[in-house]
């Protein structure tokens, strides 16, 4: 099973919370937490909810 490290900062304050979860769970939680406006990283890279614009 592919796992990723998910990091998020609830409400954008305090320390980062780190957890290792499956690829699917990481993507789902990252999308959800980012929708709250929380900073989110997956494997150390910032996550953004923004979809790339179609050409």
mmCIF file of the N, C-alpha and C atoms, coordinates in Angstrom:
data_MODEL
# 
_entry.id   MODEL 
# 
loop_
_atom_site.group_PDB 
_atom_site.id 
_atom_site.type_symbol 
_atom_site.label_atom_id 
_atom_site.label_alt_id 
_atom_site.label_comp_id 
_atom_site.label_asym_id 
_atom_site.label_entity_id 
_atom_site.label_seq_id 
_atom_site.pdbx_PDB_ins_code 
_atom_site.Cartn_x 
_atom_site.Cartn_y 
_atom_site.Cartn_z 
_atom_site.occupancy 
_atom_site.B_iso_or_equiv 
_atom_site.pdbx_formal_charge 
_atom_site.auth_seq_id 
_atom_site.auth_comp_id 
_atom_site.auth_asym_id 
_atom_site.auth_atom_id 
_atom_site.pdbx_PDB_model_num 
ATOM 1   N N  . UNK A 1 1  ? 0.853   -1.174 0.000   1.00 0.00 ? 1  UNK A N  1 
ATOM 2   C CA . UNK A 1 1  ? 0.000   0.000  0.000   1.00 0.00 ? 1  UNK A CA 1 
ATOM 3   C C  . UNK A 1 1  ? 0.899   1.238  0.000   1.00 0.00 ? 1  UNK A C  1 
ATOM 4   N N  . UNK A 1 2  ? 0.588   2.175  -0.877  1.00 0.00 ? 2  UNK A N  1 
ATOM 5   C CA . UNK A 1 2  ? 1.306   3.440  -0.954  1.00 0.00 ? 2  UNK A CA 1 
ATOM 6   C C  . UNK A 1 2  ? 0.832   4.327  0.188   1.00 0.00 ? 2  UNK A C  1 
ATOM 7   N N  . UNK A 1 3  ? 1.786   4.841  0.976   1.00 0.00 ? 3  UNK A N  1 
ATOM 8   C CA . UNK A 1 3  ? 1.424   5.752  2.067   1.00 0.00 ? 3  UNK A CA 1 
ATOM 9   C C  . UNK A 1 3  ? 2.093   7.107  1.845   1.00 0.00 ? 3  UNK A C  1 
ATOM 10  N N  . UNK A 1 4  ? 1.463   8.128  2.361   1.00 0.00 ? 4  UNK A N  1 
ATOM 11  C CA . UNK A 1 4  ? 1.969   9.494  2.279   1.00 0.00 ? 4  UNK A CA 1 
ATOM 12  C C  . UNK A 1 4  ? 1.919   10.125 3.657   1.00 0.00 ? 4  UNK A C  1 
ATOM 13  N N  . UNK A 1 5  ? 2.799   11.114 3.874   1.00 0.00 ? 5  UNK A N  1 
ATOM 14  C CA . UNK A 1 5  ? 2.751   11.860 5.129   1.00 0.00 ? 5  UNK A CA 1 
ATOM 15  C C  . UNK A 1 5  ? 1.879   13.096 4.908   1.00 0.00 ? 5  UNK A C  1 
ATOM 16  N N  . UNK A 1 6  ? 0.844   13.206 5.684   1.00 0.00 ? 6  UNK A N  1 
ATOM 17  C CA . UNK A 1 6  ? -0.061  14.345 5.636   1.00 0.00 ? 6  UNK A CA 1 
ATOM 18  C C  . UNK A 1 6  ? 0.273   15.241 6.820   1.00 0.00 ? 6  UNK A C  1 
ATOM 19  N N  . UNK A 1 7  ? 0.420   16.539 6.563   1.00 0.00 ? 7  UNK A N  1 
ATOM 20  C CA . UNK A 1 7  ? 0.656   17.509 7.631   1.00 0.00 ? 7  UNK A CA 1 
ATOM 21  C C  . UNK A 1 7  ? -0.378  18.616 7.487   1.00 0.00 ? 7  UNK A C  1 
ATOM 22  N N  . UNK A 1 8  ? -0.929  19.038 8.603   1.00 0.00 ? 8  UNK A N  1 
ATOM 23  C CA . UNK A 1 8  ? -1.921  20.113 8.574   1.00 0.00 ? 8  UNK A CA 1 
ATOM 24  C C  . UNK A 1 8  ? -1.830  20.902 9.870   1.00 0.00 ? 8  UNK A C  1 
ATOM 25  N N  . UNK A 1 9  ? -2.276  22.150 9.794   1.00 0.00 ? 9  UNK A N  1 
ATOM 26  C CA . UNK A 1 9  ? -2.232  23.041 10.948  1.00 0.00 ? 9  UNK A CA 1 
ATOM 27  C C  . UNK A 1 9  ? -3.661  23.517 11.203  1.00 0.00 ? 9  UNK A C  1 
ATOM 28  N N  . UNK A 1 10 ? -4.358  22.884 12.156  1.00 0.00 ? 10 UNK A N  1 
ATOM 29  C CA . UNK A 1 10 ? -5.753  23.260 12.404  1.00 0.00 ? 10 UNK A CA 1 
ATOM 30  C C  . UNK A 1 10 ? -5.912  24.757 12.682  1.00 0.00 ? 10 UNK A C  1 
ATOM 31  N N  . UNK A 1 11 ? -6.829  25.366 11.992  1.00 0.00 ? 11 UNK A N  1 
ATOM 32  C CA . UNK A 1 11 ? -7.136  26.784 12.115  1.00 0.00 ? 11 UNK A CA 1 
ATOM 33  C C  . UNK A 1 11 ? -5.953  27.678 11.757  1.00 0.00 ? 11 UNK A C  1 
ATOM 34  N N  . UNK A 1 12 ? -4.879  27.093 11.207  1.00 0.00 ? 12 UNK A N  1 
ATOM 35  C CA . UNK A 1 12 ? -3.716  27.870 10.793  1.00 0.00 ? 12 UNK A CA 1 
ATOM 36  C C  . UNK A 1 12 ? -2.848  28.354 11.938  1.00 0.00 ? 12 UNK A C  1 
ATOM 37  N N  . UNK A 1 13 ? -3.045  27.816 13.132  1.00 0.00 ? 13 UNK A N  1 
ATOM 38  C CA . UNK A 1 13 ? -2.253  28.238 14.285  1.00 0.00 ? 13 UNK A CA 1 
ATOM 39  C C  . UNK A 1 13 ? -1.634  27.021 14.972  1.00 0.00 ? 13 UNK A C  1 
ATOM 40  N N  . UNK A 1 14 ? -0.603  27.274 15.747  1.00 0.00 ? 14 UNK A N  1 
ATOM 41  C CA . UNK A 1 14 ? 0.019   26.195 16.509  1.00 0.00 ? 14 UNK A CA 1 
ATOM 42  C C  . UNK A 1 14 ? 0.973   25.365 15.676  1.00 0.00 ? 14 UNK A C  1 
ATOM 43  N N  . UNK A 1 15 ? 1.255   24.187 16.177  1.00 0.00 ? 15 UNK A N  1 
ATOM 44  C CA . UNK A 1 15 ? 2.200   23.269 15.550  1.00 0.00 ? 15 UNK A CA 1 
ATOM 45  C C  . UNK A 1 15 ? 1.523   22.468 14.444  1.00 0.00 ? 15 UNK A C  1 
ATOM 46  N N  . UNK A 1 16 ? 2.340   21.996 13.495  1.00 0.00 ? 16 UNK A N  1 
ATOM 47  C CA . UNK A 1 16 ? 1.846   21.099 12.456  1.00 0.00 ? 16 UNK A CA 1 
ATOM 48  C C  . UNK A 1 16 ? 1.503   19.757 13.083  1.00 0.00 ? 16 UNK A C  1 
ATOM 49  N N  . UNK A 1 17 ? 0.456   19.138 12.614  1.00 0.00 ? 17 UNK A N  1 
ATOM 50  C CA . UNK A 1 17 ? 0.083   17.778 12.990  1.00 0.00 ? 17 UNK A CA 1 
ATOM 51  C C  . UNK A 1 17 ? 0.473   16.874 11.831  1.00 0.00 ? 17 UNK A C  1 
ATOM 52  N N  . UNK A 1 18 ? 1.217   15.805 12.116  1.00 0.00 ? 18 UNK A N  1 
ATOM 53  C CA . UNK A 1 18 ? 1.703   14.887 11.083  1.00 0.00 ? 18 UNK A CA 1 
ATOM 54  C C  . UNK A 1 18 ? 1.074   13.514 11.269  1.00 0.00 ? 18 UNK A C  1 
ATOM 55  N N  . UNK A 1 19 ? 0.730   12.898 10.162  1.00 0.00 ? 19 UNK A N  1 
ATOM 56  C CA . UNK A 1 19 ? 0.225   11.533 10.190  1.00 0.00 ? 19 UNK A CA 1 
ATOM 57  C C  . UNK A 1 19 ? 0.591   10.851 8.876   1.00 0.00 ? 19 UNK A C  1 
ATOM 58  N N  . UNK A 1 20 ? 0.742   9.542  8.913   1.00 0.00 ? 20 UNK A N  1 
ATOM 59  C CA . UNK A 1 20 ? 1.012   8.770  7.707   1.00 0.00 ? 20 UNK A CA 1 
ATOM 60  C C  . UNK A 1 20 ? -0.216  7.925  7.411   1.00 0.00 ? 20 UNK A C  1 
ATOM 61  N N  . UNK A 1 21 ? -0.749  8.117  6.209   1.00 0.00 ? 21 UNK A N  1 
ATOM 62  C CA . UNK A 1 21 ? -1.983  7.443  5.814   1.00 0.00 ? 21 UNK A CA 1 
ATOM 63  C C  . UNK A 1 21 ? -1.863  6.962  4.376   1.00 0.00 ? 21 UNK A C  1 
ATOM 64  N N  . UNK A 1 22 ? -2.841  6.199  3.932   1.00 0.00 ? 22 UNK A N  1 
ATOM 65  C CA . UNK A 1 22 ? -2.840  5.722  2.547   1.00 0.00 ? 22 UNK A CA 1 
ATOM 66  C C  . UNK A 1 22 ? -2.981  6.902  1.586   1.00 0.00 ? 22 UNK A C  1 
ATOM 67  N N  . UNK A 1 23 ? -2.598  6.679  0.360   1.00 0.00 ? 23 UNK A N  1 
ATOM 68  C CA . UNK A 1 23 ? -2.669  7.698  -0.684  1.00 0.00 ? 23 UNK A CA 1 
ATOM 69  C C  . UNK A 1 23 ? -4.083  8.266  -0.806  1.00 0.00 ? 23 UNK A C  1 
ATOM 70  N N  . UNK A 1 24 ? -5.078  7.398  -0.823  1.00 0.00 ? 24 UNK A N  1 
ATOM 71  C CA . UNK A 1 24 ? -6.459  7.839  -0.983  1.00 0.00 ? 24 UNK A CA 1 
ATOM 72  C C  . UNK A 1 24 ? -6.929  8.687  0.193   1.00 0.00 ? 24 UNK A C  1 
ATOM 73  N N  . UNK A 1 25 ? -6.594  8.255  1.396   1.00 0.00 ? 25 UNK A N  1 
ATOM 74  C CA . UNK A 1 25 ? -6.998  8.996  2.597   1.00 0.00 ? 25 UNK A CA 1 
ATOM 75  C C  . UNK A 1 25 ? -6.296  10.347 2.641   1.00 0.00 ? 25 UNK A C  1 
ATOM 76  N N  . UNK A 1 26 ? -5.012  10.385 2.284   1.00 0.00 ? 26 UNK A N  1 
ATOM 77  C CA . UNK A 1 26 ? -4.264  11.645 2.282   1.00 0.00 ? 26 UNK A CA 1 
ATOM 78  C C  . UNK A 1 26 ? -4.906  12.660 1.345   1.00 0.00 ? 26 UNK A C  1 
ATOM 79  N N  . UNK A 1 27 ? -5.249  12.240 0.145   1.00 0.00 ? 27 UNK A N  1 
ATOM 80  C CA . UNK A 1 27 ? -5.867  13.149 -0.827  1.00 0.00 ? 27 UNK A CA 1 
ATOM 81  C C  . UNK A 1 27 ? -7.230  13.645 -0.334  1.00 0.00 ? 27 UNK A C  1 
ATOM 82  N N  . UNK A 1 28 ? -8.028  12.746 0.237   1.00 0.00 ? 28 UNK A N  1 
ATOM 83  C CA . UNK A 1 28 ? -9.353  13.121 0.734   1.00 0.00 ? 28 UNK A CA 1 
ATOM 84  C C  . UNK A 1 28 ? -9.237  14.125 1.884   1.00 0.00 ? 28 UNK A C  1 
ATOM 85  N N  . UNK A 1 29 ? -8.390  13.810 2.873   1.00 0.00 ? 29 UNK A N  1 
ATOM 86  C CA . UNK A 1 29 ? -8.251  14.698 4.026   1.00 0.00 ? 29 UNK A CA 1 
ATOM 87  C C  . UNK A 1 29 ? -7.630  16.027 3.632   1.00 0.00 ? 29 UNK A C  1 
ATOM 88  N N  . UNK A 1 30 ? -6.655  16.007 2.737   1.00 0.00 ? 30 UNK A N  1 
ATOM 89  C CA . UNK A 1 30 ? -6.038  17.259 2.290   1.00 0.00 ? 30 UNK A CA 1 
ATOM 90  C C  . UNK A 1 30 ? -7.080  18.168 1.659   1.00 0.00 ? 30 UNK A C  1 
ATOM 91  N N  . UNK A 1 31 ? -7.932  17.614 0.811   1.00 0.00 ? 31 UNK A N  1 
ATOM 92  C CA . UNK A 1 31 ? -8.981  18.395 0.163   1.00 0.00 ? 31 UNK A CA 1 
ATOM 93  C C  . UNK A 1 31 ? -9.941  18.970 1.210   1.00 0.00 ? 31 UNK A C  1 
ATOM 94  N N  . UNK A 1 32 ? -10.319 18.141 2.160   1.00 0.00 ? 32 UNK A N  1 
ATOM 95  C CA . UNK A 1 32 ? -11.254 18.592 3.204   1.00 0.00 ? 32 UNK A CA 1 
ATOM 96  C C  . UNK A 1 32 ? -10.636 19.687 4.081   1.00 0.00 ? 32 UNK A C  1 
ATOM 97  N N  . UNK A 1 33 ? -9.426  19.450 4.596   1.00 0.00 ? 33 UNK A N  1 
ATOM 98  C CA . UNK A 1 33 ? -8.788  20.430 5.480   1.00 0.00 ? 33 UNK A CA 1 
ATOM 99  C C  . UNK A 1 33 ? -8.495  21.738 4.748   1.00 0.00 ? 33 UNK A C  1 
ATOM 100 N N  . UNK A 1 34 ? -8.071  21.656 3.499   1.00 0.00 ? 34 UNK A N  1 
ATOM 101 C CA . UNK A 1 34 ? -7.809  22.874 2.724   1.00 0.00 ? 34 UNK A CA 1 
ATOM 102 C C  . UNK A 1 34 ? -9.109  23.658 2.502   1.00 0.00 ? 34 UNK A C  1 
ATOM 103 N N  . UNK A 1 35 ? -10.235 22.951 2.386   1.00 0.00 ? 35 UNK A N  1 
ATOM 104 C CA . UNK A 1 35 ? -11.511 23.652 2.205   1.00 0.00 ? 35 UNK A CA 1 
ATOM 105 C C  . UNK A 1 35 ? -11.878 24.464 3.453   1.00 0.00 ? 35 UNK A C  1 
ATOM 106 N N  . UNK A 1 36 ? -11.316 24.093 4.617   1.00 0.00 ? 36 UNK A N  1 
ATOM 107 C CA . UNK A 1 36 ? -11.522 24.861 5.851   1.00 0.00 ? 36 UNK A CA 1 
ATOM 108 C C  . UNK A 1 36 ? -10.601 26.072 5.916   1.00 0.00 ? 36 UNK A C  1 
ATOM 109 N N  . UNK A 1 37 ? -9.647  26.146 4.974   1.00 0.00 ? 37 UNK A N  1 
ATOM 110 C CA . UNK A 1 37 ? -8.673  27.229 4.991   1.00 0.00 ? 37 UNK A CA 1 
ATOM 111 C C  . UNK A 1 37 ? -7.418  26.902 5.783   1.00 0.00 ? 37 UNK A C  1 
ATOM 112 N N  . UNK A 1 38 ? -7.268  25.636 6.191   1.00 0.00 ? 38 UNK A N  1 
ATOM 113 C CA . UNK A 1 38 ? -6.094  25.223 6.947   1.00 0.00 ? 38 UNK A CA 1 
ATOM 114 C C  . UNK A 1 38 ? -4.916  24.991 6.005   1.00 0.00 ? 38 UNK A C  1 
ATOM 115 N N  . UNK A 1 39 ? -3.691  25.342 6.423   1.00 0.00 ? 39 UNK A N  1 
ATOM 116 C CA . UNK A 1 39 ? -2.518  24.977 5.635   1.00 0.00 ? 39 UNK A CA 1 
ATOM 117 C C  . UNK A 1 39 ? -2.340  23.453 5.659   1.00 0.00 ? 39 UNK A C  1 
ATOM 118 N N  . UNK A 1 40 ? -2.046  22.877 4.494   1.00 0.00 ? 40 UNK A N  1 
ATOM 119 C CA . UNK A 1 40 ? -1.914  21.419 4.366   1.00 0.00 ? 40 UNK A CA 1 
ATOM 120 C C  . UNK A 1 40 ? -0.694  21.113 3.507   1.00 0.00 ? 40 UNK A C  1 
ATOM 121 N N  . UNK A 1 41 ? 0.042   20.066 3.889   1.00 0.00 ? 41 UNK A N  1 
ATOM 122 C CA . UNK A 1 41 ? 1.154   19.569 3.073   1.00 0.00 ? 41 UNK A CA 1 
ATOM 123 C C  . UNK A 1 41 ? 1.012   18.062 2.915   1.00 0.00 ? 41 UNK A C  1 
ATOM 124 N N  . UNK A 1 42 ? 1.421   17.565 1.751   1.00 0.00 ? 42 UNK A N  1 
ATOM 125 C CA . UNK A 1 42 ? 1.506   16.127 1.511   1.00 0.00 ? 42 UNK A CA 1 
ATOM 126 C C  . UNK A 1 42 ? 2.951   15.827 1.146   1.00 0.00 ? 42 UNK A C  1 
ATOM 127 N N  . UNK A 1 43 ? 3.584   14.971 1.933   1.00 0.00 ? 43 UNK A N  1 
ATOM 128 C CA . UNK A 1 43 ? 4.999   14.634 1.754   1.00 0.00 ? 43 UNK A CA 1 
ATOM 129 C C  . UNK A 1 43 ? 5.867   15.879 1.642   1.00 0.00 ? 43 UNK A C  1 
ATOM 130 N N  . UNK A 1 44 ? 5.579   16.891 2.465   1.00 0.00 ? 44 UNK A N  1 
ATOM 131 C CA . UNK A 1 44 ? 6.393   18.101 2.532   1.00 0.00 ? 44 UNK A CA 1 
ATOM 132 C C  . UNK A 1 44 ? 6.098   19.155 1.479   1.00 0.00 ? 44 UNK A C  1 
ATOM 133 N N  . UNK A 1 45 ? 5.165   18.880 0.565   1.00 0.00 ? 45 UNK A N  1 
ATOM 134 C CA . UNK A 1 45 ? 4.809   19.853 -0.469  1.00 0.00 ? 45 UNK A CA 1 
ATOM 135 C C  . UNK A 1 45 ? 3.464   20.488 -0.140  1.00 0.00 ? 45 UNK A C  1 
ATOM 136 N N  . UNK A 1 46 ? 3.378   21.818 -0.242  1.00 0.00 ? 46 UNK A N  1 
ATOM 137 C CA . UNK A 1 46 ? 2.096   22.477 0.036   1.00 0.00 ? 46 UNK A CA 1 
ATOM 138 C C  . UNK A 1 46 ? 0.994   21.952 -0.872  1.00 0.00 ? 46 UNK A C  1 
ATOM 139 N N  . UNK A 1 47 ? -0.183  21.782 -0.307  1.00 0.00 ? 47 UNK A N  1 
ATOM 140 C CA . UNK A 1 47 ? -1.347  21.306 -1.051  1.00 0.00 ? 47 UNK A CA 1 
ATOM 141 C C  . UNK A 1 47 ? -2.270  22.489 -1.306  1.00 0.00 ? 47 UNK A C  1 
ATOM 142 N N  . UNK A 1 48 ? -2.849  22.532 -2.492  1.00 0.00 ? 48 UNK A N  1 
ATOM 143 C CA . UNK A 1 48 ? -3.816  23.572 -2.845  1.00 0.00 ? 48 UNK A CA 1 
ATOM 144 C C  . UNK A 1 48 ? -5.057  22.916 -3.418  1.00 0.00 ? 48 UNK A C  1 
ATOM 145 N N  . UNK A 1 49 ? -6.210  23.417 -3.031  1.00 0.00 ? 49 UNK A N  1 
ATOM 146 C CA . UNK A 1 49 ? -7.487  22.909 -3.550  1.00 0.00 ? 49 UNK A CA 1 
ATOM 147 C C  . UNK A 1 49 ? -7.776  23.400 -4.956  1.00 0.00 ? 49 UNK A C  1 
ATOM 148 N N  . UNK A 1 50 ? -7.025  24.385 -5.423  1.00 0.00 ? 50 UNK A N  1 
ATOM 149 C CA . UNK A 1 50 ? -7.312  24.991 -6.715  1.00 0.00 ? 50 UNK A CA 1 
ATOM 150 C C  . UNK A 1 50 ? -7.069  24.014 -7.848  1.00 0.00 ? 50 UNK A C  1 
ATOM 151 N N  . UNK A 1 51 ? -8.050  23.925 -8.725  1.00 0.00 ? 51 UNK A N  1 
ATOM 152 C CA . UNK A 1 51 ? -7.935  23.074 -9.906  1.00 0.00 ? 51 UNK A CA 1 
ATOM 153 C C  . UNK A 1 51 ? -7.181  23.835 -10.988 1.00 0.00 ? 51 UNK A C  1 
ATOM 154 N N  . UNK A 1 52 ? -6.304  23.165 -11.722 1.00 0.00 ? 52 UNK A N  1 
ATOM 155 C CA . UNK A 1 52 ? -5.645  23.859 -12.835 1.00 0.00 ? 52 UNK A CA 1 
ATOM 156 C C  . UNK A 1 52 ? -6.673  24.260 -13.895 1.00 0.00 ? 52 UNK A C  1 
ATOM 157 N N  . UNK A 1 53 ? -6.465  25.401 -14.508 1.00 0.00 ? 53 UNK A N  1 
ATOM 158 C CA . UNK A 1 53 ? -7.387  25.884 -15.531 1.00 0.00 ? 53 UNK A CA 1 
ATOM 159 C C  . UNK A 1 53 ? -7.224  25.074 -16.811 1.00 0.00 ? 53 UNK A C  1 
ATOM 160 N N  . UNK A 1 54 ? -8.342  24.754 -17.423 1.00 0.00 ? 54 UNK A N  1 
ATOM 161 C CA . UNK A 1 54 ? -8.306  24.016 -18.693 1.00 0.00 ? 54 UNK A CA 1 
ATOM 162 C C  . UNK A 1 54 ? -7.884  24.957 -19.814 1.00 0.00 ? 54 UNK A C  1 
ATOM 163 N N  . UNK A 1 55 ? -7.095  24.450 -20.747 1.00 0.00 ? 55 UNK A N  1 
ATOM 164 C CA . UNK A 1 55 ? -6.613  25.280 -21.857 1.00 0.00 ? 55 UNK A CA 1 
ATOM 165 C C  . UNK A 1 55 ? -7.647  25.345 -22.966 1.00 0.00 ? 55 UNK A C  1 
# 
